[in-house]
């Protein structure tokens, strides 16, 4: 039997031992390490039977138009905003993601960011590095506060939001959330409070954390108006998608002092070129921002175990659909309407 051709256009690594270990000789992986689709010859796009795409390349409508043989696109990760779902539907190509590989890592990362800020870890470290004698004091550090009894507001209560809510509750925080897509009663099972609007959540929460996918409807979900609606001195965390937030508005909210601190694992453009003013201020250790912002490089998902799961599950999804006709984790409903 001739192996099916699987294109990996934006691989982080050329070693696909994990994927090959799952699929054996049934799949032939064609691996590139590109971010620009035009760097890959058209005949490669036209001849592939399926695609495994990471987050570094956009699969645009122009790319989808070349997919003459492609039967499935698997996004190696959770977010799928880098794939044009409408174009895939028009060509009858299903799109799957891998939502179950890094839930605990992302939840841990969000809480770690919060604890880093409220316990002043960055400030204490900087002080002691500068002068281990004069800096050996606990007082006069920005943001440091007690979080027991604070109200943690989650926008979105899917897998990751739920995992973070459980952790926040374990730190004796009161958890509230808004999510129009969750069924009634989800809050009762978790022992947390559901609110009916984002406006109410912003008004009540001491900490606001984002856990929603990026789409046309959610792009710039949090901007100047939303930051202004937050409680004075609130903390903002985004480990979801950079495009959800207007980072220039966050810059202004932090500089004015209305928002006390923020943690960002994601940015609107990754890497941040050109660099937004907020990131420039952070890089240059601007005094007004010291100890009030923590930034990580879209790394909340990462652990060796999570990476292994992500790659294993991606290959399994390919095999199940291509050889058994079973589609897992479809995020593109209506893809088969053309066939119907």
N, C-alpha and C positions, 0 to 999 in steps of 0.2 A: 504494500500500500504506500502510495506517495504521501509524504508528510505535508500537512497544510502549512502555508506560509504565514507566520505571525510577525508583523512589523512592530518593532519597538523604536519609535522615532526619537525619543528624548531620554534615553536610558541614563541613569546616574553612573552606571558601571557596565562594562562590557561582559562581565562574568555573570552569566545567567544560569549558574549551576543549580540554584534553587528551583527555578522554573523548569529547567530540563529534567530535574529529578522527579518532578510531578508528572510531566507530560511524556517522558520517554522519547521514543523516536516518532511519535505521532505528530509532533509539531516541530517545525523548523523556524527558529527565531532569527529574524533579520534585524540586526541591532545597529542603531545610529545614536550618536550623542549630539543632537542638534536642538536648537530652539526655533529655527526658521524653517518652515515646511519646504520652502523652495530649495533648500540645500539638499533635499532628498530627490533623486531622479523620479520623474513622473511614472516611469514604468514600474518602479517599486510600489508606489501608491496604488497603481492600477491592478497590480497582480497579487496583492496581499489578500489572504482569506479572513484575517482579523487583525485588530490593532490593540496593543497594550500601550497606553499613553500615561506618562506621569503628569506632573503639573507644569512642566517647563515649556511646553509647546501648545499653541492654540490650534485646535482642529476646526478651522473656519469652513464656511460654506464652499469656498473655492477648493479646499482640500477634499471635502466630502464629495464634490462633483467628480473627483478623480477615482473614487472608490468603486470600481466596476465589479469587483469580486467580493468585497468586504461583507462579511455576514455578522460581525459583532465588533463593537468597540468597548474595551474594558478600561476604565479609568483606575489606575493603580493608586488608590487613595479614596477619600470621601468626597471632597468637592469636585464637581464636574462642570463648573462654569467656563472651563477652557475648551469645551466641546460644544459646537453649535447643534443643540438638540433638534431644533426645527429642521435644519438641513438633513439631519440623520433620519428624522421621521419621513421627510419627503422622498427619501431614497429607500425607505423600509429597512433601516439599519438600527438594531437595538443598541442601547447604551447601558452598561452596568457599572456600578462602582463597588468599592470594598469598604463598607461602613463599620466593620466589626473587628478591626485590627488594633486600633490604638486608643480606644475609649478611655481606658484607665490612665494611660500616659497623658492624654490631653487634659483630663480632669485634674490630675496631680499637678500638671504644669500651671494651670490657672490658679490653683490654691497656693502653689509655690510663689508665684508672682505676687499674690496678695500678701502672703506672709513676709516676703522680702521687703515689701513696702512698709507694712505696718509695724514691723520690728526693726526697721531702720538698718538693715544689714549692709546695704551699699554705702550708706553714710558712715557707719561705724568703721567699715573696712577702709574707706578713703581717709578718714581721720587718722587711724592708726598707722596706715602706710606713710602718711605725711609726717607724723610725729608720734611715735609709740608712747611717749611720756605725756606730753600735753594733750594728746588725743584720747587719753585713757579716761574718758568721762562718758556718762550715759545721757546727760541732759542736752537740751537744745538741738534736737534732731527733728527734721521735718517729718510729718505724717505719722510718726509713732503713736499708736493708740491701742486701746483694748478692743478686740472684736467680739468678745462674748456679749451677746445681746444686740449686736448690730443687725441691721436688716440687709440681707443679701438678695438683690433682685436679679433674676435670670430672665433674659429675653430669649425665649426658646427653651423647650423642655423635651428634647429628643433624647437619644442615647447619652450624648455628652452632657447636656444640660442636667439630666437626671443624675448622672454620676457626680457632677459637681455639686448639685443640691444636697446629695447625701453627705458629701464631705463637709460642706458648709454647715449643715445641721450638726455634724459631729463636733464642730468647733463652737457649738452653742450659739450659732447665729440663727436668727429668724429668717426663713427662706420664703420669698414670694416670687411668683413667676407669671409671665404672660405668654400664651401660645394658643392661637386660634385653631390650631390643627389637632391638638390633643383632645381626646374624648373626655367627657365629664367624668369625674371621679379619680382621675390620675393623681390629683393632689391628695386625695384621701389615702390612697395607697402609700404615699410617701410621707404623710404627716406634715405637709407644707401648705401654703396658702396660694390659691390662684386669684389673680386680679384680672379685671376685664379689659383693661386698656394699658397701652404702653405709657400713656400720660400718668396714670395712677402709679405705676411702678416707678417711674422716674421721680415722681414727687415724694415717694415714701422711702426709697432705698438709700442706704448709706454706701453700698457697693453695687455697681451695675456691671453685669457681665453678659457678653453676647454669645449666643449659641444658635445661630441661624445660618442657612446656606445663602450664598450670593446669587441673586437673580436680578432681573430688571426691576422687580418690585421692591427688592431690599437694598439696592445700591444706594449708598449715602443714607442709610436708615437712621444713622445718628450724625447730626450736624449741629450747627450753631443753635438752632431752636431747642433741640433736645438737650444739649449741654446746659443751656440756660435754664431748662426746666428741672434739672437735677438739684438735689439739696446742696446748699453751700458746703464745701468741704468733702464732697463725695469722692469715691475712688472708682475708676473706670478700667475694665479689663476687656481686651479683645483677643481671643485665641481662635476666632472663627475664620473670617475672611477680611482682608484689608479693605476691599471695596465697600464694605458696610459702613465705613466711617470717613467723615471729612476730617483728615488729619490737620488741616489748617485751622479748622474750627476748634479742634482739640488743643492745638498750640495756643490759641487765644484764650480758651477756657482755663488752661493751666497757668498761663502767664498772668491772667487776672486774679488767680487764686480761687476762682469759683469751684473749679475741680482741683482737689488736693493732690491727686497722684493718678498715675495710669500705668498699666502694663500692656504691652503690645507684642504679640508673637507674629503678627501679620501686618503687612503694609499694602497700600493701594497698588504700588508697583514694586515687584521683588526681582532682583535687588533694587534698592531705592535710588534710581537714576532717572531724572535729576533728583538730588536729595531734597526732601521737603524741609522747610524752616524748622519744624519740630525736631527732626533728626539731626539737623545741623547744630541746633542749640544743645542737644543731648551729647553729641560727639565732642563739642568744644567745651563741655563742662560749664555751660552758662550758669552763673551763680543762682539765678532765679529758679532753675530747674533741678538743682543738685538734690539727689535723694528722692526725687519725685517721679521719676520715669524709669521703667525697666523695659528693655527691648531685647527680644531674641529672634533668631533668623528663621522663622517658620519651622520651628523645631519641636513644638509641643507634642507632635505625634511620635517623636523618635525614641526608640529603644531598640536594641538588637533583637529582642523577642518580638516587638511589634513589627519591625521591618521584615522579619522572617514570615510572620503571619500574613502581612500584606502581599508579599510576593507569592506565597503558597496559595492563598485564596484566589488571587488573580488568575493563576494558571488553572486552578480547579474550575473557576467560572468558565474559562475558555473551553476546557474539555467537556464539561457538562452540556454546554449549548451546541458545540460543533459536532459532538459525537452521539449525544443522547437527546438533543432537542429541548433540554430543560434550561430555562432562563432564570438566573438568580440575580437579585438586587437590581431589577430593571428601574432606571430612573428616567425613562423616556416613554411614558405611556402614549399609545397611539402609533407607535412605530410600525405596527403590523396592519394599520388601517388600509394601506395601499394594497397589501396582499389580499385583504378581505374584499 
